[in-house]
């Protein structure tokens, strides 16, 4: 089992503000988990009772709407954490976390991390900053849903995946999302997402090879209306 104080991942999130002694204590109580692509890490309404630190891989956070469709709220990547809002509020999760590829995560029990939040003000402040950033992103999603077209939102989703996760050697996006996932990111029907992606292909903005997507004209995507 890896030691928290020696783990490079801690540099990417609020855990970097913990002291060596605090990290050593967490190391003794954390558990490492390997999660297969498509597996659910925790469900909406579940009591998480701790904090997940993503050591490798990517997952999606989604919420089931009244019409039975998933709305993808955020993608969480290597170095980020899951469950901090439920941890602080002591409430069940209002989102579901699902692995988009094979993942390795470390789970820290609530009692251990709460003790550090109460005793280490720098750690508390860094956690607060991360939650404030998430809140800003949520505000942007609400505004985009109301003011931007499906074409604009889907173009932005492709740009986001390209800029945050990079590409394979052949230029295709390294994170492979289903057409339904793209629809759930932008808040539209799967058929609409497929239709818009087809339009983008005809306009030479992207090319597709099966489920893989390659951006051919990044500036063109930025200009989509």
C-alpha positions in Angstrom: 0.0 0.0 0.0 1.4 3.4 -1.0 2.1 6.0 1.7 0.1 9.3 1.5 3.1 11.4 2.5 5.1 10.0 -0.5 2.2 10.1 -3.0 2.7 12.7 -5.8 -1.1 12.9 -6.2 -1.5 14.9 -3.0 0.2 17.9 -4.7 -2.9 18.3 -6.9 -5.5 18.8 -4.2 -6.1 20.1 -0.7 -4.2 17.1 0.9 -1.0 19.0 0.2 -1.8 21.2 3.2 -1.8 18.4 5.6 1.3 17.9 7.8 3.5 14.9 7.4 2.2 13.4 10.7 -1.4 13.9 9.5 -0.6 12.2 6.2 1.1 9.3 7.9 -1.9 8.8 10.1 -4.2 8.8 7.1 -2.0 6.3 5.4 -2.7 3.8 8.2 -6.5 4.0 7.8 -7.0 4.6 4.1 -7.9 1.8 1.7 -7.0 1.5 -2.0 -9.5 0.4 -4.5 -9.3 -0.6 -8.2 -12.5 0.2 -10.1 -13.2 -1.1 -13.6 -14.5 1.0 -16.4 -18.3 1.4 -16.1 -18.4 0.5 -12.4 -20.3 2.8 -10.0 -18.1 4.2 -7.2 -21.0 5.5 -5.2 -24.7 6.1 -6.0 -26.9 9.1 -5.7 -28.4 9.1 -2.2 -25.7 6.9 -0.8 -23.9 7.7 2.5 -20.3 7.9 1.4 -18.8 8.2 4.9 -15.5 9.5 3.7 -13.4 11.0 0.9 -12.1 9.5 -2.3 -8.7 10.6 -3.7 -8.3 9.7 -7.4 -4.9 8.2 -7.9 -5.5 7.2 -11.6 -8.3 7.3 -14.1 -11.4 9.4 -14.8 -15.0 9.3 -13.6 -18.2 11.2 -14.3 -20.4 12.7 -11.7 -24.1 12.6 -12.8 -27.6 13.2 -11.5 -30.7 11.4 -12.5 -33.4 13.8 -13.6 -37.2 13.3 -13.3 -37.5 12.1 -16.9 -35.0 9.3 -16.2 -32.0 10.9 -18.0 -28.6 11.4 -16.5 -27.1 14.9 -16.4 -23.3 14.8 -16.2 -22.3 17.6 -13.8 -18.5 17.1 -13.8 -15.7 14.8 -14.8 -13.2 14.1 -12.0 -9.6 13.2 -13.0 -6.4 11.9 -11.5 -5.3 14.1 -8.6 -8.8 15.3 -7.7 -11.2 14.3 -4.9 -14.7 12.9 -4.6 -17.2 13.4 -1.9 -15.9 16.5 -0.2 -19.3 18.3 -0.2 -21.1 15.3 1.4 -18.2 15.0 3.9 -18.5 18.6 5.0 -22.3 18.8 5.0 -22.6 15.2 6.5 -25.3 14.5 3.9 -25.8 11.6 1.5 -24.4 12.2 -2.0 -26.7 14.0 -4.4 -24.6 12.7 -7.4 -23.5 9.3 -8.8 -19.9 8.6 -9.6 -19.1 6.2 -12.5 -15.7 5.2 -13.8 -15.1 6.2 -17.4 -12.0 4.1 -17.6 -10.1 1.8 -15.2 -9.4 3.7 -12.0 -7.4 3.5 -8.8 -8.8 5.5 -5.8 -7.9 5.8 -2.2 -10.8 6.0 0.4 -10.2 8.0 3.6 -12.8 7.5 6.4 -14.8 10.5 7.4 -13.7 10.5 11.0 -10.1 10.9 10.1 -10.5 13.7 7.5 -13.0 15.6 9.6 -10.4 15.7 12.5 -7.9 17.3 10.1 -10.5 19.8 8.8 -11.2 20.9 12.4 -7.5 21.2 13.4 -5.7 22.3 10.3 -6.9 25.7 9.0 -4.8 25.7 5.8 -6.3 22.3 4.9 -9.8 23.6 5.6 -9.2 26.7 3.5 -7.8 24.8 0.5 -10.8 22.4 0.7 -13.1 25.5 0.8 -11.4 26.9 -2.3 -11.9 23.7 -4.2 -15.6 23.6 -3.3 -16.0 27.3 -4.3 -14.4 26.4 -7.7 -16.9 23.6 -8.1 -19.8 26.0 -7.3 -18.5 28.5 -9.9 -18.5 25.7 -12.5 -22.0 24.7 -11.5 -23.1 28.4 -12.1 -21.5 28.4 -15.5 -23.4 25.1 -16.4 -26.7 26.7 -15.5 -26.1 29.8 -17.6 -24.8 27.8 -20.6 -28.0 25.6 -20.5 -30.2 28.7 -20.7 -28.3 30.8 -23.1 -26.3 28.6 -25.5 -27.5 26.4 -28.3 -26.9 22.6 -28.3 -24.3 23.1 -31.1 -22.4 25.6 -28.9 -22.6 23.4 -25.8 -21.4 20.3 -27.7 -18.6 22.2 -29.3 -17.5 23.4 -25.9 -17.7 19.9 -24.5 -15.4 18.6 -27.3 -12.9 21.5 -26.6 -13.0 20.8 -22.9 -12.2 17.1 -23.4 -9.4 18.0 -25.8 -7.8 20.6 -23.5 -8.1 18.7 -20.3 -7.4 15.1 -21.3 -5.4 15.4 -24.5 -5.2 13.1 -27.6 -3.9 9.7 -28.6 -1.0 9.4 -31.0 -3.4 9.3 -34.0 -5.0 12.6 -32.8 -8.2 11.2 -31.5 -9.5 12.3 -28.1 -7.9 10.2 -25.4 -11.1 10.0 -23.3 -13.7 8.0 -25.2 -17.2 9.1 -24.3 -20.4 7.6 -25.7 -22.7 9.7 -27.8 -25.1 9.4 -24.8 -22.4 10.7 -22.5 -22.0 13.8 -24.7 -25.8 14.3 -24.7 -25.8 14.0 -20.9 -23.0 16.6 -20.6 -24.8 19.2 -22.7 -28.3 18.3 -21.5 -30.0 17.1 -24.7 -31.4 14.0 -26.2 -28.9 11.4 -27.5 -30.4 11.7 -31.0 -29.8 15.5 -31.0 -26.1 14.9 -30.0 -25.7 12.4 -32.8 -27.2 14.8 -35.3 -25.0 17.7 -34.2 -21.8 15.6 -34.3 -22.8 14.5 -37.8 -23.2 18.2 -38.7 -19.7 18.9 -37.2 -18.3 16.1 -39.3 -19.9 17.5 -42.5 -18.5 20.9 -41.7 -15.0 19.3 -41.3 -14.8 20.4 -37.7 -14.3 16.8 -36.5 -13.7 13.4 -38.0 -14.9 10.1 -36.4 -13.6 6.6 -36.4 -16.2 4.4 -34.7 -16.5 5.7 -31.2 -13.3 7.8 -31.5 -13.5 11.5 -32.3 -10.7 13.7 -33.7 -10.9 17.5 -33.7 -9.9 18.7 -37.1 -10.6 22.4 -36.7 -10.3 23.6 -33.1 -10.8 27.3 -34.0 -13.8 26.4 -36.0 -15.3 24.7 -33.0 -14.7 27.8 -30.9 -16.7 29.9 -33.5 -19.7 27.5 -33.6 -23.1 29.3 -33.1 
